[in-house]
């Protein structure tokens, strides 16, 4: 498990670093202001689809369907699913083109009329990449079923790299239209990289046939996962709507804070995707053993990362944006997002535990509860605390989602929850206590934060030992 997860983590980390680089180049070129806010509004829909697909909306549902078919039946299944998703992607692109203006106004209601117009134009171009994103997610399923995760992990890098190279080359001369086409090219490239592997799995022109039974079966499996993911993206949409009214640049800073805080999550996505594949092959007792081992490994990854991020947030902001005004709020936002990392990692794996057994409805119900708590708290806390209140609302939603997953799965007593909470909560509490006395110079702060994160990693590794399967 650790070997496959490590390889996938290394590849996916390159993709996430490219994604972070694109955000940094965007802010560095256009500043943390209205122009950047408008492009992020345009990018919201395609980025939401990509995040949902990367989070396993399609692969978690399709993996068991693929594995449950005989070898001779798999080419027909892959061909029918390819045709169906291709048609769906083209339909989504057409719908986005027709409704670009009202959609961008709904996503960013606080933007000026000129910024709305620029966002709508870029939105139409970006929607052209949706069919390729859907096919890339589908074509990764046969690879994951064979325990091959490398090509699927390269997708994020392929998607972000053209935009990063274009912005690095043009810097302040980058236009919204050219940048949007760079994202479309990245989406097509990510799908083309998987096309030869899909052909080896049986995808041929003659296999591209319409099969309503296959598509309905896939749709029934995807629907609960899609509903859960749409709920999460709906909350993110609400975040952008509220942020667009809090002033120019707030939306940009929230988006950048999420990108920075999500860096450690790339390892979790890799670990949890490998665990999903392993748990899908096991029975109840063995699956529960893998869940315990995975939760310990998740805690080992997220807690040191959260400690380091909390302590180094101000230094990271000063080093990344020494000449950009309006970024002072980024540090406190990073601190709150860092605390939510640990719970988010647990929730993702708990949902995979159900997906491995073919149950996609229970995680949907739990995440819907978490999203509801997040959505209700978001405007209230934003009004009371400003942008930081939005980050606190996210943390509340993560906690509610986790409690519902534990309750419905009856896992309170069988996963050693107290040990996990102590391992994750104690370092974060100590970090909050020492934060006011942490060194001020950015280089010293960054170095001390790195040492604290490494020390936390070593102590948790000794205490949790996730490489050893826990006893029942």
Order of alpha helices (4+ residues) and beta strands (2+ residues): alpha-alpha-alpha-alpha-alpha-alpha-alpha-alpha-alpha-alpha-alpha-alpha-alpha-alpha-alpha-alpha-alpha-alpha
